[in-house]
């Protein structure tokens, strides 16, 4: 059973730092993953559920796609500009990057998506609580 942890609203950079370290976006105390690609269902320290609903990780797929496209298209162009690669080598670099980057960035894309969604939803919840207090 999870115990209640008193939490203040974390700043955006704190949430981003926790996402990069692959930790819970709310408290930062526990790791998100128990294996290479297997996530815990919830934070052991604060109880935050990581997967909120069916299809929750579609946003993480977009984050992963954007990172893959940036690296797979950008790396060959930069290498061509710096060292002058042939077209064949540019294609080899692009194909290798397109195959490897999604696997390498998978955990980070989920973590970044979770952190972004947590920050935005927490901001919305705080705004709604303030509005409810003003109405009373």
C-alpha angles and dihedrals in degrees: 000000000000121000124222115261119198106235136185121208106274121227120249093253090051091053091046091050091051090050092052090049089049092239134135108290093218103050106002091218103113136043120252096219132057094184140011094287104001119101128202112248094232141357112277091212105044103012098237108163110228101201107050102180144347108295093019093135096057088098089054089054089057091049090050092047092051092051092047093049092048093051098038092050100031101046096059092045093050092045090049091051093046103039105008107246123199118243091254092055092045089055091047091052092046094049093046091049092047090053099042106034096066090054095045095043097041096098093044094049091055092044093049091047092049091048094047093047091046092051094047095045092046090051090051092047092050090049091050092049091052091050091050091050091051092051092055 
